[in-house]
Amino acid sequence: MEVRPSLPPALTHLNELAGNLHYSRSRAVRDLFDRVDAVTWAQVEGNPVRFLQLMPQASLDRAADDSAFLAELAAAWRGFEEHCADQRVGALDSVIGADATVAYFCAEFGFHESLPIYSGGLGILAGDHCKAASDLGVPLVGVGLLYRQGYFQQCIDAEGRQHPRFEDLEFSHLPIRPATRGSAPVEVRVEFPGRMVTAQVWEVRVGRVVVYLLDTDVADNTAADREITHRLYGGDRRRRLEQEMLLGVGGVRALRALGIMPSAWHINEGHAAFSILERVRELTRDGLAFDPARHAVAAATLFTTHTPVPAGHDTFAPDLIEAHVQPFLADLGVDAPTVLSLGTDPAHDGKHFNMTALALRGSRQHNGVSRVHGTVAAQMSQAFWPEVPAEENPLTHVTNGVHVETFLNRDLTRLFDATRRDWRNHLHEAGIGELVERIDPARLWSMHLSAKAHLVDDLKARLQRQSERFGEAHVRLKQRCRVLEQPVDDFLMVGFARRFATYKRAGLLFRQRERLARLIETSPRPLVFVFAGKAHPADEPGQALLKEVHELSADPRFAGHVLLIEGYDMGLARRLVAGCDVWLNTPEFPMEASGTSGQKAGINGVLNLSVADGWWAEGHDHREGVANGWSISPTPGAADRDVREADDLLTLLETEVIPLFDRREAPADNVPEGLPLEWIAWQRHAIATILPRFNASRMVRDYAERHYRRAIDAGRLLAQDGYRAAKGRAEFEQLLAAHWAGVEGKVISAPGSIMRQGDSLSIEIETTSPGLPPQSLRCEAVLGDGAFRRIVVGELIESTDEPMRGRHRIQLPEDLAGEVDYWLRIVPTHETLLHPYELGRMVWL
Ligand SMILES: *Cc1c(COP(=O)(O)O)cnc(C)c1O
């Protein structure tokens, strides 16, 4: 039995504030709950829904009588209402009209620790994307799965072994509600081999964005099918396929059942790529042929990949796929091998069905998540556009960003609020950097120390709980806390928290153990390294890394200096990225697609010490006398890369990080220790250079301006007049397949080898293309190399159809000077292209 309080009428807004994940980004809202009853608030670990269920009635009644509290509630409510008011921020109105909707699919969403349906960076990125879309007024709906047991809860025992705990979440304790149409709850059904699977649809509100989550744990389903959505990334390959079928196929059906007709579709990582098949099926069922349907769907679709290595791609055995797509074949009007061919990776193991391949073929726009990763992903998928050099293929990048308000520390949030009330809407502008440049050094330092002190208190409490569970003697706990007990401005705290996947190399710091021990012993300031993170339950090497860190944390040389904190989640992440002095990241280049935790640290003035990979390769900024952190040089390919990079890391710590932290001004009246003025200048530089560029508003704006707008337009173009352009594209691709090999070109006039300024520089090419109209060819000149490379597009000036022959003129620019190399090529072109080389073909002359 649970007796719940009744909410006094004066507090009804609390109920709505608890039911919208707006609280995950608004401290003002979270503080309200803390004020009503701090004890209950601490007990529910940040979950407002549970808080309102467990609150003592007396505290509620007291709050309802407290006029100061009611004023705060009214202010927070006003803030929420203003946020949700239907208006676009900035110029986005002209980018995406009110009649458009963008569907955003992802296997995980991380909004807040109270809704634990994420495992790491991918999910938190998806959560931040929704929050920023809400900020900007981008009309976006999310689609995902509701995992009854979440990812898992982590418990580390006295030997350092990780024990995953799977506990059912009680849905009535979560900020979710059944999605309804009219008053009827929405359910979808998906055909699986030999049976139907039903999923209930739930909704999560994040400001003004709604995310729909599917849940198969309903009475209609068999016991096995009820478990499909129990665990994020749990189970075997079959279970994973079932989840992905549900997410892709069921997700599209959920939107339709709700009456939502998206005009652009964003697939965030390959897990949701089956949505492509379902959308094709919708069109073929209505009579369109398979190929035009494929093109119509792809035109409106953007695919974001996060995987920098082929081995990381999600693949399935063909017979498993075949069994699962069988029920769709009649509608699709094609055979199983045709569907299977959509998932072949031309560069690798041709036998497995690859979700990235399906996503690439089913989308017309594709991107990686940082500059480095975009390049790597373009190379990796080069075989999809076989004749196009990787640097010119359509796989581009949009660098990730983080939702600033969610991760910014309390004092900086207050300071921004006080200086510029609407700062949240201007994150991408240079002005925000200026705001930071004006912060007084002593003030910035005291804000940092207050975040650090808050973190230290939390770490001590967590260490105590862990230690008690280990049954350790009290003296061991004291030893573990011996650095944390010192004044917070004295010791240097380095944080490393993320998934314990092996490529992230949590153990790199310990590759030269003796040297690290010496560094700790001789450092002028005490050092403490804080580690946290979960290893996937099936990842043995990842768990071995956890054990290694655990053992070091008990080793007398490292005890107190190396801490392992269990149960990494967004709550702990928020505190760590605000309170550490240095944020460490040591991925194997180029495996870190982005690495957003470093951005969270940077916006708080925490200095990054990181391998120059992912976002940091473009985020690291060093100028005369000031920088925003340090880069460890990657040495990919070297047999002893770990040794070299560990050496670089320790050298940086020893010769740069620690000395910079150690340097203090002479003591003053109000700062007895003396301020580390140079360190503070670096902190300020970190905020000023990272916050305006690596925030989620900039990211969503980039997606909207570069990709959503074009997906909406292309989707409409291909669908017009009974899918005329989609049919035209399908026919054109067939022609290309049959006749491209016969395309030839010859230069019929070109500039001489020495030309004078002012001479007309033009090149004429004659193309012959049996079976392909000359209008479908374009000639190009590529001038120069590297940074000086320019592409000049030619014009068709004469053509005959019998035989198919065209005369093209390329007019070279007048500003050429000196020695210029050029290359000539022919590419196919069509009115439906979103990228000039997406057809993958190119003939060089
Ligand atoms: C930001 C975040 C991540 C992502 O961290 P990386 O730097 O990409 O490894 C993972 N987990 C949590 C809880 C986070 O907040």
The ligand as an SDF file (V2000), in Angstrom:
LIG
                    3D

 15 15  0  0  0  0  0  0  0  0999 V2000
   28.1490   13.0230  -22.0990 C   0  0  0  0  0  0  0  0  0  0  0  0
   27.9980   11.6660  -21.5410 C   0  0  0  0  0  0  0  0  0  0  0  0
   28.5840   10.5660  -22.1860 C   0  0  0  0  0  0  0  0  0  0  0  0
   29.3970   10.7000  -23.4530 C   0  0  0  0  0  0  0  0  0  0  0  0
   30.7370   10.7970  -23.1090 O   0  0  0  0  0  0  0  0  0  0  0  0
   31.9160   10.6220  -24.1570 P   0  0  0  0  0  0  0  0  0  0  0  0
   32.7880   11.7850  -23.9370 O   0  0  0  0  0  0  0  0  0  0  0  0
   31.3070   10.6440  -25.5260 O   0  0  0  0  0  0  0  0  0  0  0  0
   32.5610    9.3510  -23.8600 O   0  0  0  0  0  0  0  0  0  0  0  0
   28.4110    9.3110  -21.6360 C   0  0  0  0  0  0  0  0  0  0  0  0
   27.7020    9.1330  -20.5080 N   0  0  0  0  0  0  0  0  0  0  0  0
   27.1220   10.1660  -19.8580 C   0  0  0  0  0  0  0  0  0  0  0  0
   26.3450    9.8870  -18.6290 C   0  0  0  0  0  0  0  0  0  0  0  0
   27.2510   11.4620  -20.3460 C   0  0  0  0  0  0  0  0  0  0  0  0
   26.6660   12.4790  -19.7080 O   0  0  0  0  0  0  0  0  0  0  0  0
  1  2  1  0
  2  3  1  0
  2 14  2  0
  3  4  1  0
  3 10  2  0
  4  5  1  0
  5  6  1  0
  6  7  2  0
  6  8  1  0
  6  9  1  0
 10 11  1  0
 11 12  2  0
 12 13  1  0
 12 14  1  0
 14 15  1  0
M  END
$$$$
